[in-house]
């Protein structure tokens, strides 16, 4: 049964037992506690189940997938289980600030025509350096950001987002994508719905892996996006499509765009 107020928090995890408790704790510590936390274990082989069981909180639900299916599939499994009128997303190694859900729910209440509200983040490197991560500006109906000249939803992660469950009735994460499934979902949502940007950091994102650890996967994912959107791009953003195809062919990094969103603190 669905609640008109309840927030369903989806937290996928895979072999992150040593980090999972911090992430779960930051969700359960929200000042707006009307939530359920759905931990989707994507076939972990470590002690993740015991970590989750250690939280004696009836709001926590544990879903174990029989085998590792990947992040998009794990998030989709969480959406199927969700009972709330709102959906939020957490990662197994990150933290929410205590007021995140309360402030975002008030923002959605103040913007009844919007389906999604999102915030900025603090990005914490493995060496302890902290950066302010400014999320992009999402405009309904837009594909490419005229400032970055790249996909408008690039650099909008899932952790800063709260959305109305109704906007996901016929949308899911694309399980065919090996990267950028968050960019893709936001892009599709933005073709239909309004987004509200809260320009304040309500999430601490911990970089447990470098941004360039798997360049082969990055370029494969970029080519997948081009193929998926080729028709709309050729009709509306032909120059971008050509530019991105050449960039993938030449192995050009996205780090200059990433740098535009990060400010050292």
Order of alpha helices (4+ residues) and beta strands (2+ residues): beta-alpha-beta-alpha-beta-alpha-beta-beta-alpha-beta-beta-beta-beta-beta-alpha-beta-alpha-alpha-alpha-alpha-beta
